[in-house]
C-alpha cells in the first residue's frame, strides 16, 4: 500500500503524538508499505524548533524507511488561544503545496492525525483528487477542549467552529479514536457507525517492562532506598491539571516519605518550577531520551496522572500505556464512569479531579502499602500486554487500512468496467 500520513507533530524520539505517528509510520514501512509523511520540523513540547531544523525552510529526509517532508510553520514563544490558531494555520498554509504534490504519487490512503484539525481540509482535498481513501485519527477532541478549557473563549465563534468540525468529520471514509467514550463522542458529532474505528494508543511491552534491579535514576537523584518515588512524566500543559499535583506535593512537603519527581516540558513548565523552588520533596528531570524511557518509568513506585475535570473523555492520556506496561500502580484523577476511571480501576487508584487533598491521601496510602502496590502494578502490566501491545494494535490497524484500500480498488475496477 501507498500510505500518506499528514500531521504537525512527527518526532519519534519524543513522547506524545509525535512519537505515536512516528512509530506508526515506521512500523507500516517495515511491513513493506510505501509510507510518506508530511509534517513540520520537530518543535514540541518545548515550543522551539530543534537544533538542525529551520522554522522557514522545507526539508526532505529519510528516517527508518519513511520518506519525511518537513514544512515551515510559525512557532509562538508564548502560546495562547490566538497564537495557537495562527501557529496551526501557518502549518496548514505552508504544507498545502506539498500535500498537493502528492497527487502525482497517488496514495491508496491518506491518514491525518488530529490534533490539529487544521490539517483535515488538505487531506480531504488530496484524497478526493487522487481517488484515495481518507482516514482521520482523533487523538484529542481539540475543538471541545479548546472551548471547555478556556483556550478559546469567543461564544460567537463556537457555533461556527463546531459546525465546520462536523462537516469535516463527515468527509472521511474512516474516523478512528483511542477510547470507547471518544468513539461515542464521534457518534455525537455525526460520524456514522460504519465509519468509526477503535484504534487505541499502544505500548511496546517488550521495551517497556518491569525491572527489579536498582534504578540508576535513584543514584543520580540521590533518592534513598526507603523513599517512595511518585513520578509524573509527560507534557506540562493546560489539560494536565498539574497545579493540583503541586498542591498535593505541598501538603506532603514535611512528611519525608514521598519524593515527587517531575519530568517533561510544556507551556506550564516555567511556572511550575517557580512554584516548587522551596519544596525539597520535589525533584525535576529534563525530557529523557528514548533509550532511557524504561528506566524512567521504572523509577516510579507510584505513577501520577492528574487531569482537569473538564478534559475528561475529551482526551485519553497516551502516557497511560507506558505507565501500565511498567508494572507500577497509578494515582489518577477521574470521575466514576469516565474512560480513565474504567481503565485504571483495579490497576491503580482514582480520586476526584481538583481535590489535592484526596490526591495526596491516595499517594500516602499506596506509599504505606507495598503489597497493594505490587498487586495493582501486576494487574496494570497484564492489561497492557493483553490490550495495548504495539504489535497487536498496529496489526489490526494495518488490516483495516488494507480493507479500505481494497474498497478503493473495487470502486476503480467498477468504473473501468462500465467505461
C-alpha positions, 0 to 999 in steps of 0.5 A, a space after each residue: 500500500 501507498 500510505 500518506 500520513 499528514 500531521 504537525 507533530 512527527 518526532 519519534 524520539 519524543 513522547 506524545 503524538 509525535 512519537 505515536 505517528 512516528 512509530 506508526 509510520 515506521 512500523 507500516 514501512 517495515 511491513 513493506 508499505 510505501 509510507 510518506 509523511 508530511 509534517 513540520 520540523 520537530 518543535 514540541 513540547 518545548 515550543 522551539 524548533 530543534 537544533 538542525 531544523 529551520 522554522 522557514 525552510 522545507 526539508 526532505 529526509 529519510 528516517 527508518 524507511 519513511 520518506 519525511 517532508 518537513 514544512 515551515 510553520 510559525 512557532 509562538 514563544 508564548 502560546 495562547 488561544 490566538 497564537 495557537 490558531 495562527 501557529 496551526 494555520 501557518 502549518 496548514 498554509 505552508 504544507 498545502 503545496 506539498 500535500 498537493 504534490 502528492 497527487 502525482 504519487 497517488 496514495 491508496 490512503 491518506 491518514 491525518 492525525 488530529 490534533 490539529 484539525 487544521 490539517 483535515 481540509 488538505 487531506 480531504 482535498 488530496 484524497 478526493 483528487 487522487 481517488 484515495 481513501 481518507 482516514 482521520 485519527 482523533 487523538 484529542 477532541 481539540 475543538 471541545 477542549 479548546 472551548 471547555 478549557 478556556 483556550 478559546 473563549 469567543 461564544 460567537 465563534 463556537 457555533 461556527 467552529 463546531 459546525 465546520 468540525 462536523 462537516 469535516 468529520 463527515 468527509 472521511 471514509 474512516 474516523 478512528 479514536 483511542 477510547 470507547 467514550 471518544 468513539 461515542 463522542 464521534 457518534 455525537 458529532 455525526 460520524 456514522 457507525 460504519 465509519 468509526 474505528 477503535 484504534 487505541 494508543 499502544 505500548 511496546 511491552 517488550 521495551 517497556 517492562 518491569 525491572 527489579 534491579 536498582 534504578 540508576 535514576 535513584 543514584 543520580 537523584 540521590 533518592 534513598 532506598 526507603 523513599 517512595 518515588 511518585 513520578 509524573 512524566 509527560 507534557 506540562 500543559 493546560 489539560 494536565 491539571 498539574 497545579 493540583 499535583 503541586 498542591 498535593 506535593 505541598 501538603 506532603 512537603 514535611 512528611 519525608 516519605 514521598 519524593 515527587 519527581 517531575 519530568 517533561 516540558 510544556 507551556 506550564 513548565 516555567 511556572 511550575 518550577 517557580 512554584 516548587 523552588 522551596 519544596 525539597 520533596 520535589 525533584 525535576 528531570 529534563 525530557 529523557 531520551 528514548 533509550 532511557 524511557 524504561 528506566 524512567 518509568 521504572 523509577 516510579 513506585 507510584 505513577 501520577 496522572 492528574 487531569 482537569 475535570 473538564 478534559 475528561 473523555 475529551 482526551 485519553 492520556 497516551 502516557 497511560 500505556 507506558 505507565 501500565 506496561 511498567 508494572 507500577 500502580 497509578 494515582 489518577 484523577 477521574 470521575 466514576 464512569 469516565 474512560 480513565 476511571 474504567 481503565 485504571 480501576 483495579 490497576 491503580 487508584 482514582 480520586 476526584 479531579 481538583 481535590 489535592 487533598 484526596 490526591 495526596 491521601 491516595 499517594 500516602 496510602 499506596 506509599 504505606 502499602 507495598 503489597 497493594 502496590 505490587 498487586 495493582 502494578 501486576 494487574 496494570 502490566 497484564 492489561 497492557 500486554 493483553 490490550 495495548 501491545 504495539 504489535 497487536 494494535 498496529 496489526 489490526 490497524 494495518 488490516 483495516 487500512 488494507 480493507 479500505 484500500 481494497 474498497 478503493 480498488 473495487 470502486 476503480 475496477 467498477 468504473 473501468 468496467 462500465 467505461 
